[in-house]
Amino acid sequence: MAHIVIMPRQGNTVESCVIVGWNKKEGDQVQADTPLCDVETDKATFEVAAGAEGTLLKILHEAGDDVPVLQPIAVIGTAGEDWQAFLAKAGVSAAGTSPAGATTAEPAREEATETESALKMDARQAEPSAPASPRARNLAAREALDLNAVAGTGPGGRIIERDVQAVLEGRPPMTAAARAAMAGTGVGAAIPGEPSGIGGRLRVSDLGTGSAVQGQTGVAASSGFPAGQSSAGSSVRGMPGIEEKTETPIKGIRKLISDRMLESLASTAQFTLNSHARSDRLLDLRQRFKASHPELGLQTITVNDLILFAVSRLLPLYPFMNAHKLDDKLITFRAVHLGMAVDTPRGLMVPVIHNADQLSLAQISAEAKRLAAACQQGNINPDELTGSTFTVTNLGALGIESFTPVINIPEVAILGVCGMELKPLAKQGAVTEAVDASDVQFVPHIGLSLTINHQVVDGAPAARFLKALCDGISQIDLWLAR
């Protein structure tokens, strides 16, 4: 029997996914674990497995299509099997949608959200006050646009297709789920909320006001360093003497990172402070952990884990740093949801250690490693990429002395962790007025770069936070006892 491949539910906050590209074509043989296609949410890119062994009989949606979750996207079966008859029996059209009154073998869409329900309660089926052409009516119906919001320019004030197109040009594109929620609601050109979906699309959650905070954080770029990617573009070969070059389209998660970076810099007043923290105790503690008994579970704790721990304990003392800026509001959080930048083959991702202030050092270390591995393997749950209140990005392993991390909006600050370097310090008891070489010792220090949104965080409070963090890192063994 044929098998219908559906668009998986990539987390509770995802309404639809864009098909980035198909890895197989119709007629190809696939196994259950064969990556059939790559799909993109507004937070990350994922692979969709075939789910069954057989022949890829039919692809129901093309690359670039925005498909609601739990909608059919392909059919797998035996070669020569009548896939159309199977779809008809399952109550699914060839376009991947259920005909009116039919019941599909798989759930066709998510349960209605509160926003969608509220919109439909206010639905009105009024006819437009002015006559409209059939083409104008069809376009308005497809785009969930109330014709009463359209001014007609045809004979006698008749609404024609170009009038509808003119209104739609001033409205952001919508996801398929948002368009379905808007259908029949009587809502015109004015759309409540700001688009937060892929490519500036409006999502269902954007139509209301309940989930604005949750929808803001995700794969926001943090440090700005280029992630590894393949050059799948086309080579341009010219005449002898002309340099060969490769053109690589910026798309998928790379395009998402690009847009987020530009939005962050364009919408915030970013200001970076640099400092160093004495780290001899930090390194000593790390060595003791490595030499500890395996049963303690401390051998894999890294310097980065210790930094994450210190940040999680300090942020509750500086709540203005553990915050979001949304329009003209500053929202501070009691819990620390710590984002950590992870460089992956697909691009930069920011998974979140939720409630990090309530976790022990060992728990933070384990969670950080689990999230990083899931990002590297491409199977991270999108819900684990949302909700961060402060982000840490670490370039220390690459020998970077200082840099300017880019804020993961709507957060108000981000910490960049740099490399270690030896700095001269006067030995205890040395007379600073007449210090010589014998009075100087070289002590390792770790570099820290803190970027703040100067719209809501001033330089002096941010400097006090950074100084407190440096002090905390220099005495990390004491902070572990708190």
C-alpha positions in Angstrom: 0.0 0.0 0.0 1.2 3.5 -0.8 2.4 5.8 2.0 1.6 9.5 2.2 4.5 11.7 3.4 3.2 14.6 5.4 4.9 17.9 6.4 6.0 17.1 10.0 5.1 19.3 12.9 8.5 21.0 13.6 7.6 22.1 17.2 4.5 23.6 18.7 5.2 27.1 17.4 5.6 26.2 13.8 2.5 26.6 11.5 4.1 25.9 8.1 7.4 25.1 6.4 8.9 26.1 3.1 10.3 23.3 1.0 13.9 24.3 0.3 14.6 21.5 -2.2 13.9 17.9 -3.0 16.8 15.4 -2.7 15.0 12.8 -4.7 12.9 12.9 -7.9 9.8 11.0 -8.9 10.7 7.4 -9.8 13.6 7.2 -7.4 13.9 4.3 -4.9 14.0 5.4 -1.3 14.4 3.8 2.1 12.5 4.7 5.3 15.4 6.9 6.5 16.2 8.5 3.1 16.3 12.3 3.4 13.5 13.1 1.0 13.6 16.9 1.1 14.9 19.8 3.1 12.3 22.1 4.7 12.7 25.5 6.4 10.9 27.0 9.3 11.3 30.5 10.5 14.0 29.2 12.9 16.0 26.4 11.1 16.3 24.0 8.2 15.5 20.3 8.6 15.4 17.1 6.6 12.2 15.1 6.1 12.7 11.4 5.9 10.7 9.2 3.5 9.2 7.2 6.3 8.7 4.1 4.1 10.6 1.9 1.6 9.5 2.1 -2.0 9.4 4.3 -5.1 8.7 8.0 -4.9 5.6 8.0 -7.0 4.5 11.7 -6.7 5.8 15.0 -5.4 2.8 17.1 -4.3 4.5 20.4 -3.7 7.4 22.0 -5.5 10.5 23.6 -4.0 9.7 27.0 -2.6 6.1 26.1 -1.7 5.0 27.1 1.8 3.1 24.1 3.1 1.1 23.9 6.4 2.2 21.3 8.9 0.6 17.9 8.6 -0.3 18.4 5.0 0.7 15.7 2.4 3.8 16.5 0.4 4.6 13.2 -1.4 3.4 9.7 -2.1 5.6 6.6 -1.8 4.6 3.1 -3.0 5.5 0.4 -5.5 6.4 1.2 -9.1 3.4 1.5 -11.3 0.9 1.8 -8.4 -2.0 4.2 -9.0 -1.1 7.0 -6.6 -4.0 9.1 -7.8 -6.5 6.4 -6.8 -4.8 6.0 -3.5 -5.0 9.8 -2.8 -8.7 9.8 -3.8 -9.4 6.9 -1.4 -7.6 8.8 1.3 -9.6 11.9 0.6 -6.6 13.9 -0.6 -6.4 15.9 -3.8 -3.3 15.9 -6.0 -2.5 19.4 -4.8 -2.1 18.0 -1.3 -5.3 19.4 0.2 -8.4 17.7 1.3 -11.6 18.3 -0.8 -14.6 19.7 1.0 -16.2 17.2 3.2 -13.4 14.6 2.9 -11.4 13.1 5.7 -7.7 12.5 5.1 -5.8 9.5 6.5 -3.6 12.0 8.4 -4.7 15.1 10.2 -4.9 17.9 7.6 -3.9 20.8 9.8 -3.2 22.0 13.3 -6.0 22.6 15.8 -7.3 26.2 15.5 -5.3 28.6 17.6 -7.0 31.1 19.9 -6.2 33.8 17.4 -7.7 31.9 14.5 -10.9 31.2 16.5 -11.2 34.8 17.5 -10.9 35.9 13.9 -13.6 33.4 12.7 -16.0 34.5 15.4 -16.0 37.9 13.9 -16.4 36.6 10.3 -18.8 38.4 8.1 -19.9 37.2 4.7 -21.0 40.6 3.4 -21.0 41.2 -0.3 -18.8 44.0 -1.5 -20.5 47.4 -1.7 -19.2 47.8 -5.3 -19.5 45.2 -8.1 -16.4 43.1 -8.8 -15.1 41.1 -11.8 -14.8 37.3 -11.5 -11.0 37.5 -11.7 -11.0 40.1 -8.9 -13.2 38.0 -6.7 -11.1 34.9 -7.3 -7.8 36.7 -6.4 -9.3 38.3 -3.3 -10.6 34.9 -2.2 -7.2 33.2 -2.7 -5.5 36.0 -0.7 -8.2 36.2 2.1 -8.9 39.9 1.2 -12.2 41.6 1.9 -13.3 43.3 -1.3 -15.0 46.0 0.8 -11.4 47.3 1.5 -10.8 47.7 -2.2 -11.6 50.8 -4.2 -12.7 50.0 -7.8 -11.3 51.8 -10.8 -13.3 50.0 -13.4 -16.4 51.3 -15.2 -19.0 52.5 -12.7 -16.6 51.9 -9.8 -16.3 48.2 -10.6 -13.5 46.3 -8.8 -11.1 44.8 -11.3 -8.1 42.5 -10.8 -5.5 45.2 -10.8 -7.4 47.0 -7.9 -7.0 43.9 -5.8 -3.3 43.5 -6.8 -2.6 47.1 -5.8 -4.0 46.5 -2.3 -2.1 43.2 -1.9 1.2 44.9 -2.9 0.9 47.0 0.3 0.3 43.9 2.5 3.0 41.5 3.6 2.8 37.9 2.3 1.2 35.3 4.5 1.9 31.7 5.3 -0.6 29.2 4.1 -1.9 28.7 7.6 -2.4 32.4 8.1 -4.2 32.8 4.8 -6.5 30.0 5.9 -7.2 31.7 9.2 -7.9 35.0 7.4 -10.3 33.4 4.9 -13.9 34.6 5.4 -13.1 36.9 8.3 -13.9 40.1 6.6 -10.5 41.5 7.3 -9.2 43.9 4.7 -5.8 45.3 3.8 -4.9 46.3 7.4 -3.2 43.3 9.2 -2.7 43.4 12.9 0.8 42.5 14.1 4.2 42.4 12.4 5.4 39.5 10.2 7.7 37.1 11.9 7.7 34.2 9.4 10.2 33.2 6.7 10.8 35.9 4.2 8.7 38.4 6.1 5.6 36.3 5.9 2.7 36.8 8.4 2.1 33.8 10.6 -1.2 32.9 12.4 0.4 34.1 15.7 1.1 37.5 14.0 -2.6 38.1 13.5 -3.2 38.4 17.2 -1.2 39.7 20.2 -0.6 36.7 22.4 2.6 35.3 21.2 4.7 38.2 20.1 7.5 37.5 22.6 7.8 33.9 21.7 7.9 34.5 18.0 10.8 37.0 18.2 13.7 34.7 19.2 15.0 31.8 17.2 17.9 31.4 15.0 19.0 35.0 15.3 22.6 35.4 14.4 24.9 36.1 17.3 28.5 36.4 16.5 28.4 37.1 12.8 31.2 34.6 11.8 30.5 32.7 8.6 29.2 29.2 9.0 30.4 26.4 6.7 28.3 25.9 3.6 28.7 24.1 0.3 29.2 25.9 -3.0 26.3 24.5 -4.8 26.1 27.5 -7.2 26.9 27.6 -10.9 30.4 28.2 -12.2 30.9 31.0 -14.7 33.7 30.1 -17.2 34.8 32.9 -19.4 37.4 33.3 -22.1 41.1 32.7 -21.4 42.6 35.2 -19.0 39.2 35.8 -17.3 39.1 34.6 -13.7 36.7 31.7 -13.0 34.2 32.4 -10.3 31.4 30.6 -8.5 28.0 32.1 -7.8 26.2 30.7 -4.7 22.6 31.7 -4.0 22.0 33.0 -0.5 19.0 31.0 0.6 17.7 28.7 3.3 19.1 29.2 6.8 22.0 31.3 5.4 19.3 33.8 4.0 17.5 33.7 7.4 20.7 34.5 9.2 21.5 37.3 6.8 18.0 38.9 7.3 18.2 38.6 11.1 21.7 40.1 11.2 20.6 43.1 9.1 17.4 43.5 11.1 19.3 43.5 14.4 21.8 46.1 13.3 19.2 48.3 11.6 16.7 48.3 14.5 19.0 48.7 17.6 21.7 51.0 18.8 24.5 48.5 19.4 27.5 49.3 21.6 30.3 46.9 22.6 32.4 46.9 25.8 35.6 44.8 26.1 37.3 43.5 29.2 39.4 40.6 30.5 38.8 38.3 33.5 41.6 36.6 35.4 41.2 32.9 34.7 43.9 31.0 36.6 41.3 29.6 39.0 39.0 28.8 36.1 41.7 26.8 34.4 42.7 25.1 37.6 39.1 24.1 38.3 38.8 22.7 34.8 41.9 20.6 35.2 40.6 19.2 38.5 37.3 18.3 36.8 39.2 16.4 34.1 41.2 14.5 36.8 38.1 13.7 38.9 36.5 10.3 39.3 34.3 9.3 36.4 31.3 8.6 38.7 31.1 12.3 39.5 30.3 13.1 35.9 32.5 16.2 35.8 35.3 15.2 33.4 33.6 16.7 30.3 32.9 20.1 31.8 34.5 22.8 29.7 35.6 26.4 30.2 32.5 27.4 28.2 30.3 25.5 30.5 31.8 27.4 33.5 31.2 30.7 31.7 27.5 29.8 31.0 27.2 28.9 34.7 28.6 32.2 35.8 26.3 34.2 33.5 23.3 32.2 34.6 24.0 33.1 38.3 24.8 36.8 37.6 21.9 37.7 35.4 19.2 37.6 38.2 21.2 40.3 40.0 21.1 42.5 36.9 17.5 42.0 35.5 17.8 44.8 33.0 20.3 42.6 31.1 18.0 39.6 31.1 15.3 41.3 29.0 13.6 41.9 25.7 12.9 45.2 24.0 9.6 45.1 22.1 8.5 48.3 20.5 8.5 50.9 23.4 8.5 48.3 26.2 11.3 46.7 28.1 10.3 43.2 29.3 12.5 41.7 32.0 12.5 38.1 33.0 12.9 36.3 36.3 14.1 33.0 34.7 17.3 32.9 32.7 16.8 31.2 29.4 20.4 31.2 28.0 21.0 31.1 24.3 24.3 29.7 23.1 25.6 30.2 19.5 26.4 26.9 17.7 28.2 26.9 14.4 26.8 24.1 12.2 27.4 22.9 8.6 24.0 24.5 7.8 24.7 27.9 9.5 24.6 29.5 12.8 22.0 28.3 15.3 21.1 29.5 18.8 19.6 26.7 21.0 18.3 27.7 24.4 19.2 26.3 27.8 15.8 27.0 29.5 15.8 27.9 33.2 19.6 27.9 33.3 19.6 29.7 36.7 17.9 26.7 38.2 20.4 24.1 36.9 23.6 22.9 38.4 26.9 23.2 36.6 26.8 19.5 35.6 23.2 20.0 34.3 24.2 23.1 32.3 27.1 21.2 30.8 25.0 18.2 29.8 22.2 20.3 28.3 24.7 22.5 26.3 26.3 19.4 24.8 22.9 17.8 24.0 21.7 20.9 22.2 24.9 21.5 20.3 24.9 17.9 19.1 21.2 18.2 18.0 22.1 21.3 16.0 25.1 19.6 14.4 23.0 16.6 13.4 20.1 18.7 12.1 17.5 17.2 14.4 17.0 20.0 16.9 13.4 20.6 18.0 12.4 24.2 16.8 10.9 24.8 20.3 14.5 24.5 21.6 15.5 27.4 19.4 13.1 29.9 20.9 12.6 31.9 24.1 16.2 33.0 24.9 16.6 36.0 27.2 20.4 36.4 26.9 22.9 34.9 24.5 26.5 33.8 24.8 28.7 33.2 21.7 32.2 31.8 22.0 35.0 32.4 19.5 37.8 31.7 22.1 38.8 28.4 20.5 39.7 30.3 17.3 42.1 32.6 19.1 40.0 35.7 18.8 41.1 38.4 21.2 38.0 40.6 21.0 35.0 41.1 18.6 31.6 42.7 18.3 28.9 40.1 18.7 25.5 41.1 17.1 22.5 41.1 19.5 20.0 38.3 19.1 16.9 40.6 19.0 14.7 41.2 20.8 17.3 40.6 23.6 19.1 43.7 24.8 22.6 42.2 25.2 24.9 39.4 24.1 28.2 38.2 25.6 31.1 37.3 23.3 33.7 34.9 24.9 37.3 35.4 23.5 40.5 33.5 23.8 43.0 33.2 26.7 46.1 35.4 26.9 48.8 36.0 29.5 48.8 39.5 31.1 51.4 40.9 33.5 50.4 41.5 37.1 52.4 42.8 40.0 53.0 40.2 42.6 51.3 40.6 45.9 53.3 43.0 48.1 55.3 44.5 45.3 55.9 48.2 45.4 54.2 49.5 42.2 56.3 52.7 42.2 59.5 50.7 41.8 58.4 47.5 40.2 61.0 45.4 38.3 60.8 42.1 36.4 61.1 40.0 39.6 57.9 41.7 40.9 55.8 40.8 37.8 53.9 37.5 37.2 52.1 36.6 34.0 48.5 35.4 34.7 46.1 34.0 32.1 43.1 36.1 31.3 40.0 35.4 29.2 38.6 38.1 26.9 34.9 39.2 27.1 33.0 41.3 24.6 29.6 42.6 25.7 27.3 44.2 23.2 24.3 46.1 24.5 21.3 47.8 23.0 22.0 51.4 24.0 18.4 52.3 23.5 17.5 50.6 26.8 20.8 49.8 28.5 23.3 52.6 29.3 27.0 52.1 29.3 27.7 52.5 33.0 25.2 49.8 34.2 26.5 47.5 31.4 30.1 48.1 32.5 29.1 47.2 36.1 27.6 44.0 34.9 30.7 43.2 32.9 33.0 44.0 35.8 30.8 41.8 38.1 31.1 39.0 35.6 34.9 39.3 35.4 35.0 39.2 39.2 32.8 36.2 39.2 34.9 34.3 36.7 38.1 35.1 38.5 36.5 33.6 41.7 34.5 30.9 40.0 35.2 28.4 42.7 33.5 30.6 45.2 30.4 31.1 43.0 30.0 27.3 42.8 29.5 27.3 46.6 26.6 29.8 46.4 
